[in-house]
Amino acid sequence: MSFYHSPMSRKFQKRTLFVKQSNGRSWRTYAIYLLAFFVFLYGAIFLLPVVPGTSNTVEANVYKVKIAPQSGLTAISQQLSDQGITSNTLTFQLAARALFVGAKLKPGTYLLAPRASLGNILLQIARGDRVRESIAIIPGMTIWQMRALIDSHPALIHQTKGMSSKELLQALSLSYPSDEGLFYPDTYIFDPDDSDLSIFRRASQAMQKQLSSAWAQKEVAAPLKTPYELLILASIVEKETGRNSDRSLVAAVFVNRLNINMPLQTDPTVIYGIGPRFDGNLRKTDLRKDSPYNTYMHKGLPPTPIAMPSRESLLAVVRPAKSDAVYFVARGDGSSHFSKTLKEHENAVDQFQRKRSAPPKTNSQ
């Protein structure tokens, strides 16, 4: 009898067939178990609520949480737990890795939907869909206007409120005679509960960058000796400019006056010397009052800037228009008329200001 037809052969074939069938059923079983695990995992991640059903802020239908900068998964999990999110560290880490967002979670303040799932809040934090605040420093704003604006912002932590000018400069490691003009006018975006000191720091760093860039473009013959003098003159140009197209011409007038040692004779410096108590009406007595900022009485630049100048004013001062004008007067429409001689200037004043301010004529009976 052949071996291939022996009872032993048949038993061997059956045993081999049995093993193959057993392995096939085992693979399908493992696949089903694995699929069931993932269904359970992702179902739990996206269906089970972890955010409390009631709001913890004055705003309805939101739950507010905050994640600190430079926080890892464990730290974020603990922070959320401390703020009322019901998820332990192991579950949080497992869910974050299952959604492939473990390294993408961003710090900030988040408004979560009440009874939101862990999956939903993880995806929201990974997108960086957080609350952002902003504050706008306007070109021409004075330091006391800027500080009042920052002091009144409800989303900032007020560390600088009540600080003197000297104390603020020390906190920012700045060495200037005043804090006026040192902060670049721009819109600054920040997270709620950020420090107001960080806004001052960002604005001062931005101004130093703009000032250095403008100083590098200064003409050799310009009468300015330091970047700080550039900042001072740019602040005057900012306050005297009614129309952007006149900016370089206004700068040219003041540069020309400095070159010939002529007083700047500009009202905004006198107004700045009066300070926050200025009522909007500049009187002749104000022009006759001695002050370091009275540029009718003192030649040269005032001791400090008088406002926060824009980048355009900085560049106008280092690249003024090619003009011989040493006078200008407002036309009343936002633009200015520029003159080379005093006679021409007086005629322009008669045309654009004195006649406009004269009382209207009345018919007599």
C-alpha positions as CSV (number, residue, x, y, z in Angstrom):
1,M,0.0,0.0,0.0
2,S,1.3,3.4,-0.9
3,F,2.1,5.8,1.8
4,Y,-0.1,8.5,0.3
5,H,-3.1,6.3,0.7
6,S,-2.4,5.0,4.2
7,P,-4.5,5.8,7.2
8,M,-1.6,7.8,8.6
9,S,-1.6,10.0,5.5
10,R,-5.3,10.7,5.8
11,K,-4.9,11.6,9.4
12,F,-2.0,14.0,8.6
13,Q,-4.0,15.7,5.9
14,K,-7.0,16.2,8.2
15,R,-4.7,17.6,10.9
16,T,-3.1,20.1,8.4
17,L,-6.5,21.1,7.2
18,F,-7.7,21.6,10.7
19,V,-4.8,23.8,11.6
20,K,-5.4,26.1,8.6
21,Q,-9.1,26.5,9.3
22,S,-8.3,27.2,13.0
23,N,-5.8,30.0,12.0
24,G,-8.3,31.6,9.7
25,R,-11.0,31.8,12.3
26,S,-8.5,33.2,14.8
27,W,-7.5,36.0,12.4
28,R,-11.1,37.0,11.8
29,T,-11.8,36.9,15.5
30,Y,-8.8,39.2,16.3
31,A,-9.9,41.6,13.6
32,I,-13.4,41.7,15.0
33,Y,-12.0,42.3,18.5
34,L,-9.8,45.1,17.2
35,L,-12.6,46.7,15.3
36,A,-14.8,46.5,18.4
37,F,-12.0,48.1,20.5
38,F,-11.7,51.1,18.1
39,V,-15.4,51.5,17.9
40,F,-15.6,51.5,21.7
41,L,-12.6,53.9,22.0
42,Y,-13.7,56.5,19.4
43,G,-17.3,56.2,20.5
44,A,-16.3,56.9,24.1
45,I,-14.0,59.8,23.0
46,F,-16.7,61.5,20.9
47,L,-19.9,60.5,22.7
48,L,-19.2,60.6,26.4
49,P,-19.5,64.2,27.8
50,V,-16.6,65.4,29.9
51,V,-17.5,69.2,30.1
52,P,-19.9,70.2,32.9
53,G,-23.4,71.0,31.7
54,T,-23.5,74.4,33.4
55,S,-21.4,77.5,32.5
56,N,-18.6,78.7,34.7
57,T,-18.7,82.2,33.3
58,V,-21.2,85.1,32.9
59,E,-21.6,84.1,29.3
60,A,-24.3,81.5,28.7
61,N,-23.8,78.2,27.0
62,V,-20.0,78.2,27.2
63,Y,-17.5,76.6,29.7
64,K,-14.3,78.6,30.0
65,V,-10.9,76.8,30.5
66,K,-7.3,78.1,30.2
67,I,-4.2,76.1,29.2
68,A,-0.8,77.6,30.2
69,P,2.0,78.0,27.7
70,Q,4.6,75.2,27.3
71,S,2.3,72.6,28.8
72,G,2.7,68.9,27.8
73,L,-0.1,66.3,27.7
74,T,0.1,65.5,31.4
75,A,0.1,69.1,32.4
76,I,-2.8,70.0,30.1
77,S,-4.8,67.0,31.5
78,Q,-4.2,68.2,35.0
79,Q,-5.1,71.8,34.2
80,L,-8.3,70.7,32.6
81,S,-9.1,68.4,35.5
82,D,-8.5,71.3,38.0
83,Q,-11.0,73.4,36.0
84,G,-13.7,70.8,36.1
85,I,-13.2,68.6,33.0
86,T,-13.9,65.0,34.0
87,S,-11.1,63.1,32.4
88,N,-8.1,61.4,34.1
89,T,-4.6,61.6,32.8
90,L,-4.4,58.1,31.2
91,T,-7.7,58.6,29.3
92,F,-6.7,62.1,28.2
93,Q,-3.3,60.9,26.8
94,L,-4.8,57.8,25.1
95,A,-7.5,60.0,23.5
96,A,-5.0,62.6,22.3
97,R,-2.7,60.0,20.8
98,A,-5.7,58.2,19.2
99,L,-6.7,61.4,17.5
100,F,-3.0,62.2,16.6
101,V,-3.1,65.5,18.3
102,G,-0.8,64.9,21.2
103,A,1.9,67.3,19.9
104,K,-0.6,69.9,18.5
105,L,-2.4,71.1,21.6
106,K,-2.1,74.9,21.9
107,P,-2.1,77.1,25.0
108,G,-4.8,79.8,25.5
109,T,-8.3,80.4,26.8
110,Y,-11.0,78.2,25.3
111,L,-14.8,78.5,25.4
112,L,-16.1,74.9,25.3
113,A,-19.7,73.8,24.7
114,P,-21.3,72.4,27.9
115,R,-21.3,68.6,27.9
116,A,-18.9,68.5,25.1
117,S,-16.9,65.2,24.6
118,L,-13.2,64.8,25.1
119,G,-12.8,64.3,21.4
120,N,-14.5,67.5,20.5
121,I,-12.4,69.6,23.0
122,L,-9.2,67.9,21.9
123,L,-9.8,68.8,18.3
124,Q,-10.8,72.4,19.3
125,I,-7.6,72.8,21.3
126,A,-5.5,71.3,18.5
127,R,-7.0,73.8,16.0
128,G,-6.2,76.6,18.4
129,D,-9.8,77.7,18.3
130,R,-9.4,79.9,21.4
131,V,-10.5,83.3,22.6
132,R,-8.3,86.2,21.4
133,E,-8.4,89.8,22.6
134,S,-6.9,92.9,21.0
135,I,-5.9,96.5,21.8
136,A,-5.2,99.2,19.3
137,I,-2.6,101.9,19.9
138,I,-3.4,104.8,17.5
139,P,-0.7,106.9,15.8
140,G,-0.5,110.2,17.5
141,M,-1.7,108.9,20.9
142,T,0.1,110.3,23.9
143,I,1.5,108.1,26.7
144,W,-1.3,109.1,29.1
145,Q,-3.9,108.2,26.5
146,M,-2.2,104.9,25.9
147,R,-1.9,104.0,29.6
148,A,-5.5,104.9,30.2
149,L,-6.5,102.6,27.3
150,I,-4.5,99.7,28.6
151,D,-5.5,100.3,32.3
152,S,-9.2,100.1,31.3
153,H,-9.0,96.9,29.2
154,P,-10.9,94.2,31.1
155,A,-9.1,91.2,29.6
156,L,-5.6,92.3,30.8
157,I,-3.9,91.6,34.2
158,H,-2.9,95.1,35.3
159,Q,0.6,95.0,36.6
160,T,1.6,98.5,35.5
161,K,-1.5,100.4,36.8
162,G,-0.3,103.1,39.2
163,M,3.4,102.8,38.1
164,S,5.2,106.0,37.5
165,S,6.9,106.7,34.2
166,K,10.3,105.8,35.7
167,E,9.0,102.6,37.2
168,L,7.5,101.5,33.9
169,L,10.8,102.2,32.1
170,Q,12.7,100.2,34.7
171,A,10.2,97.3,34.3
172,L,10.9,97.3,30.6
173,S,14.7,97.8,31.0
174,L,14.6,101.0,29.0
175,S,16.8,104.0,29.5
176,Y,15.1,107.2,28.3
177,P,14.1,110.5,29.9
178,S,10.5,109.7,29.4
179,D,8.2,106.9,28.4
180,E,6.5,109.1,25.8
181,G,6.8,108.0,22.1
182,L,8.5,104.7,22.9
183,F,5.6,102.4,21.9
184,Y,4.8,101.5,18.3
185,P,1.2,102.2,17.3
186,D,-0.4,99.0,16.1
187,T,-3.1,96.5,17.0
188,Y,-1.8,93.9,19.5
189,I,-3.5,90.5,19.8
190,F,-3.2,88.7,23.1
191,D,-4.8,85.9,25.2
192,P,-7.2,86.9,27.9
193,D,-5.6,87.4,31.3
194,D,-2.3,88.3,29.7
195,S,-0.2,90.9,31.5
196,D,-0.4,94.5,30.4
197,L,3.4,94.6,30.8
198,S,3.7,92.2,27.9
199,I,1.7,94.7,25.7
200,F,4.1,97.5,26.7
201,R,7.1,95.3,26.0
202,R,5.9,94.2,22.6
203,A,5.0,97.7,21.6
204,S,8.4,99.1,22.8
205,Q,10.3,96.3,21.0
206,A,8.3,97.0,17.8
207,M,9.2,100.8,18.1
208,Q,12.9,100.0,18.6
209,K,12.8,97.9,15.4
210,Q,11.1,100.6,13.4
211,L,13.3,103.3,14.8
212,S,16.5,101.4,13.9
213,S,15.2,100.7,10.4
214,A,14.4,104.3,9.8
215,W,17.7,105.6,11.3
216,A,19.6,103.4,8.9
217,Q,18.0,105.3,6.0
218,K,18.8,108.8,7.4
219,E,20.4,111.2,5.0
220,V,23.9,112.2,6.0
221,A,23.1,115.9,6.0
222,A,20.0,115.5,8.2
223,P,20.3,117.7,11.4
224,L,19.4,114.8,13.7
225,K,22.2,113.5,15.9
226,T,20.6,110.4,17.6
227,P,17.7,108.0,16.9
228,Y,15.9,109.6,19.9
229,E,15.9,112.9,18.1
230,L,14.4,111.2,15.1
231,L,11.7,109.9,17.4
232,I,11.0,113.3,18.8
233,L,10.7,115.0,15.4
234,A,8.6,112.2,14.0
235,S,6.2,112.6,16.8
236,I,5.8,116.3,15.9
237,V,5.3,115.4,12.3
238,E,2.6,112.9,13.3
239,K,0.7,115.5,15.3
240,E,1.0,118.2,12.6
241,T,0.0,116.0,9.6
242,G,-3.6,116.3,8.5
243,R,-3.2,114.3,5.3
244,N,-0.8,111.5,4.5
245,S,0.3,113.1,1.2
246,D,1.6,116.1,3.1
247,R,3.7,114.1,5.6
248,S,7.1,114.4,3.9
249,L,6.5,118.1,3.2
250,V,5.7,118.8,6.9
251,A,8.8,116.9,7.8
252,A,10.8,119.1,5.3
253,V,9.6,122.3,6.9
254,F,10.8,121.2,10.3
255,V,14.1,119.8,9.0
256,N,14.7,123.1,7.1
257,R,14.0,125.1,10.3
258,L,16.4,123.0,12.3
259,N,19.0,123.5,9.6
260,I,18.8,127.3,9.8
261,N,18.4,127.4,13.6
262,M,14.8,128.7,13.3
263,P,12.3,127.9,16.1
264,L,10.0,125.1,15.2
265,Q,7.0,127.1,16.4
266,T,4.6,124.2,16.5
267,D,1.3,124.2,18.5
268,P,1.3,120.5,19.3
269,T,4.4,120.8,21.5
270,V,2.9,123.6,23.5
271,I,-0.3,121.6,23.9
272,Y,1.8,118.6,25.1
273,G,3.4,120.9,27.7
274,I,0.0,121.8,29.0
275,G,-0.7,118.1,29.5
276,P,-4.0,116.2,30.0
277,R,-5.6,119.3,31.4
278,F,-5.6,120.9,27.9
279,D,-9.3,121.8,27.1
280,G,-9.0,122.0,23.3
281,N,-8.5,125.7,23.2
282,L,-4.9,127.0,22.7
283,R,-4.7,130.6,23.9
284,K,-2.2,133.3,23.4
285,T,-1.3,133.1,27.0
286,D,-0.3,129.5,26.5
287,L,2.1,130.5,23.7
288,R,3.7,133.0,26.0
289,K,4.1,130.6,28.9
290,D,7.7,129.4,29.3
291,S,8.0,125.6,29.1
292,P,10.6,123.2,27.7
293,Y,7.9,122.2,25.1
294,N,7.2,125.8,24.0
295,T,8.9,125.7,20.6
296,Y,7.9,129.4,20.0
297,M,10.2,130.4,22.9
298,H,12.9,127.7,22.6
299,K,14.8,126.7,19.5
300,G,15.5,123.1,18.6
301,L,13.6,120.0,19.6
302,P,11.6,119.6,22.8
303,P,13.1,117.3,25.4
304,T,11.0,114.3,24.6
305,P,8.6,113.0,21.9
306,I,5.0,114.3,22.2
307,A,3.2,111.3,20.9
308,M,3.5,107.8,19.4
309,P,4.7,108.3,15.8
310,S,3.8,105.9,13.0
311,R,6.3,104.3,10.7
312,E,5.3,106.7,8.0
313,S,6.3,109.7,10.1
314,L,9.6,108.1,11.0
315,L,10.4,107.6,7.3
316,A,9.2,111.1,6.4
317,V,11.7,112.6,8.8
318,V,14.7,110.7,7.4
319,R,13.5,111.1,3.8
320,P,11.8,114.5,3.8
321,A,10.5,116.0,0.5
322,K,12.8,118.2,-1.5
323,S,11.4,121.6,-0.5
324,D,12.6,125.0,0.6
325,A,9.4,125.7,2.5
326,V,9.8,126.9,6.1
327,Y,6.1,127.7,6.8
328,F,2.8,125.9,6.4
329,V,-0.8,126.5,7.3
330,A,-3.9,124.3,7.4
331,R,-6.3,124.8,4.5
332,G,-9.2,123.5,6.5
333,D,-9.8,120.4,4.4
334,G,-7.1,118.3,6.1
335,S,-4.3,119.5,3.7
336,S,-1.7,122.2,4.2
337,H,-0.4,125.1,2.2
338,F,3.5,125.4,2.2
339,S,5.4,128.7,1.8
340,K,9.0,129.7,1.4
341,T,8.7,133.3,2.7
342,L,7.0,134.9,5.6
343,K,5.0,137.2,3.3
344,E,3.7,134.3,1.3
345,H,2.8,132.5,4.6
346,E,0.9,135.5,5.9
347,N,-1.1,135.7,2.7
348,A,-1.9,132.0,3.1
349,V,-3.0,132.6,6.7
350,D,-5.3,135.4,5.6
351,Q,-6.8,133.1,2.9
352,F,-7.2,129.9,4.8
353,Q,-7.7,130.9,8.4
354,R,-8.4,134.5,9.2
355,K,-11.2,134.8,6.7
356,R,-12.7,131.5,7.6
357,S,-12.7,132.4,11.3
358,A,-14.2,135.9,10.8
359,P,-17.8,136.3,12.1
360,P,-20.5,136.2,9.4
361,K,-21.8,139.6,8.2
362,T,-25.3,140.6,9.1
363,N,-27.6,143.0,7.2
364,S,-28.4,146.2,9.1
365,Q,-31.8,147.9,9.0
